Amino acid sequence: MSKTLNEIRKQIDSIDDQVHDLLMERAALVSSVVAAKKKDGMQIVQPSREARLMRRLLARHNSDLPKDTIVRIWRELIGSVQLMQTGYRAVVAADEHADLYWEMAKNYFGSAVPMNKVQGYQSAIASVRDDDASFAVLPWPALDDVSPWWANLLNRQEGEALSIVCALPYCNARFEKNYDNSRAVVISKIAFLPSDNDVSFFALELSRDTSRARAKEVAERIGLNVLGVYTATLSHNEDVRMHLLEVEGYHESGSDVCKNLMNEIGDVCYYCDVIGGYPVVPDVNDDKNSDA
């Protein structure tokens, strides 16, 4: 015998109560984790751990409930408890795409994390460097640029280093469909840590006569899988050309790979280091209900 509408509604109410109880229990456990990390001096926010969580949940997901919704729910959970308890806040660099970056940021940090827009890329970077903000959302590196914002990340001094730690949009299919694959990055003073499936950014300073094709060729020769190359000139130094290599895999700042790459390029390479990267998160575009 089929259930009546009233019986179904009562069952839904019971499930809602169970979900609510579990959410409160989860929040309490996260609070304990945050307290333990603070006591031990550990990095509280770990995009790598969050990415592994999303991969695990999406791999086990088997429902008409859109995968995109699963991502949104858990990003809200993370932002509402972990980020909120740390007092973290985010800024978004305002340019012609500021509204898009703002929406991407809200979907990533959640609605509870304080956010505001600041004028210009340098102001956004300074907000993080001066500890006025914990994260800054900046546009994806341009293919060709003059004095790019990411040049500010080449200072790797301990305690002052800023790193790219995440890529946006975060698992969100509707952004890619509605905004022509627009992307952004999140920078922070927190460390870029491995998540078992990552992409790293190598920053290079080369002589102006050394092409990006040369930089890519040498990188691939030493075994790196280059996904993209972004080139920039410096307005204050026309003899130097900068390249940002987007490379598959996790690599650390100051690693032997950096030294090997620099040595292989030779005397025309004045600087080489990793300035962060991002964990790869599952693509939800294959979900037929992702924009429901």
N, C-alpha and C positions, 0 to 999 in steps of 0.2 A: 504494500500500500504506500503510495507516494505521500510525502510530507506536506502538511498544509503550509501556507505562506507564513502564518504566525509561528509555526514550529521552526521553520528555516530562519526567521528573524531572531528567535530566541537562541538558536545555535550560533548565529553570527555574533550576537551580543556576548555570548560566552567566550567565543574565540577572541573578540576584541578585548575582553577583560584579561585573558591569558596573555595576549600580546602586550598589553599595557604593563602587566606584572613583570614580564620578561624585560621590557624596555627599562623599567625602573631598576631591576636587578642588574642589567648590563651597565647602566649609568653608575651605579654604586661600585661595581667592579672596576670600571674605567677610572673612577675617582681614586681608588686604591692604587691602581697602576701609576697614575700621575704622581701621587704622593711618594710612592716608592722610587720612581725615577728621579724626582726632585732630591730626595734624600741621598741617592747614590750618584748624583751629578750626571745623570744620563740625558741624552737628547730625548725630549718628550715627544715632539712631533716627528714622525718617521713616514714620509710618503712611500718609502719602500715597503714597509709593513702594511700600509693601507692598500697598496697595489696588489700585494699577495692576497689580502683579504678579498678584494674585488674579484680577482681571478678565481679564487676558490668558490665564492658564492655563484658567480656566473657559470662556472663549469658544472655545478650541481643543479642549476636552475632548470626546472621542467614544468612550465605553467603557462597559461595564457596571459599572466601578468607580464607586461613588457620588461625586458632586461633593463631598458633605460630607467624604468621606475625603480628597480632594485638599486641601481647606482645612486639615484637621487635620494632614496630613503637612507642609505648608509652614509652618504656624504653629509646629510643633515645630522645623523647620529654622531658622527665624528666631530663635526663643527660645534654642535650644541653642547657637548660634554668636554671632550679633550681640549679643543682649541679655546673654548670659552673659559675653561678653568685656568688656563695659562695666562689669560689677559692678552692674548695675541690679537693683533689687528692687521688689516691689509689695506694697501693703497693701490689704486689703478691709475696708470699714466693716461692722462687725457689727451687724445688726438682725435682725428676724424673718425676713428673706430672705437672711441671710448665706450659708447653704449654697448657695443658687442663685447668688448673685454669685460665690462662690468657684469653683464649677464653670465658670461663664462665663469667669472670669479665667484659670483653668488652660487652658481651651481656646484662649484668645487668646495668653497669654504662653508657653505650653508648660510641660512638666514640669520643665525645668531651672532656670527663673528662681525665685529664692527669694521666697516669699510668706508673709504671716501676716495674721491678723485683728486689728483694733484696735477698741476699744469707742468707738462714736460717730462721727458724721460729722466733727466738729471735730477729733478726734484723727487721723483719716485725712488731712484736709487739712493739719494741722500737720506730719505726718510728711513730706509732700512739701515744704512750705514750709521746713522745717528741714533738708532734705536727708537725712533718715533713710530715706526711700524715694523712688524715682524716679516711681512711678505710684501712684495711689489709685483704687480702684473704688468708685463711689458710685451710689446709686439714681437712676433716671430722675427728672427734675424732676416734682413733683406739680402737678396742675391748680390746687389751692388749698393754700397752706401758710402757716405762720407762721415767720418768721425762717429762710428756706430756706438750705441749705448753699451754694448757688451765689452767695449774696450775698458770700461770702468771695472770689469771683473778680473782684469789681469793682475791686479795687486793681490797676491796670495799670502800676505803676512798674517801670522797667527793672531786670531782675535778680530781681524779686520776683513778677512776674506768673505766675499759674497759669491754665492754659487747659484746656478740654475738648478732647481730641484724638482720641477714638474712641468709638464706640457699640458696646455689647454686647447680645445675642450677635452674634458675628462670623460671618456666613454659615452659622449652624448651625441647620438645620431642626428638630432634635429639641427644642430649647429652646422654640421657638414652639409646637410641638405639645403639649408636656408641661406648660408653665408659664404658659399663658394670656397669651402675648405680653409677659411680664415683660421689662424692659430695664434696662440700666445704662449708665453712662458711665465713661470713664477720664480722669482729670485728671493734668496733669504740668506741669513748668516748660519742657518742650520746646515749640517753636512749632507752632501749627496751620497747616499748609502746604497749598496747593492740590493736588488730585489729578485735576482735570478733571471731577469729579462729586462735589460736596460739599454739605453742609448746614451752615449757620452759626447760632450763637445770639447774638441781640441782647439785651442786658440794658438795661432802662429803669427809671428811677425817675420816677414821675409823681405828681401830686397825688392824694389819696385819692378825689376825685370824678371822676377820669378813668378810664373803664372800659377793660377789655381790648378790647372791641369797637371803641372809638375808636382804640386803639393799632394794632390790626390794620387798620382801615380806612385810616388814614394811611399805614401801611407799604405796603399794596397800591396806594394812590394814587401812590406814588413808584416803583412798578414791582417791588416785592418780592413774591415768592410765599410767603405765610405757610403753613407746614405745621401749626403748633401754637402755642398761647399758654398759658403757665403763669404764674399770678398768685400773689403772696404779699404778706402784710402784715408790717410790722416791729414786733416786740413793744415796742421802745424808741422808736418814732416812728409814732404812729397817723395822722399827717398825710401819710404817704408810702405809696404802693402800688407794688410792684415787679412788672414783667412780663418774662418771658423769651419772646422770639419765636424760634421755630424756622423758619428761612428757607432756601429752596432757593438753592443756589449758594455760592461761596466769597466771603467778605468779611473784610477785615482790620480789626484793632483800630485805631481812630483814623482810619478812612477817611472820604472825602467823603460816602459813603452815610450813615454815622453822623451826621455834621453836618447833612446834608439832612433826615434823619428827625427829628432833634431840633428843627430850625428849623420844620419843617412842623407838628409837634405844638404848638410854641409855649412860652410861659412856664410852662405846667404841667409841662413836662419838665425835670427837674433833672439827669438823667444819661442818656447813651446811648453804648454801646460794644459791640463784639463780644468775647465771652469764650470764643471757640473754636468748635468744631464737630466734624464727623466726616466722613470719606470714605464715600461710599455704596459698599457692596460687593454683588456679585451675590446675588440671592435663589436659594437652592438648593432651595426647596420644590417646584419643578416637577420635580425629579428623582425618578422613581418608585422609585428604589433608595435614597433619602437616609436612610432609617432601617433599612437592611438590616444 
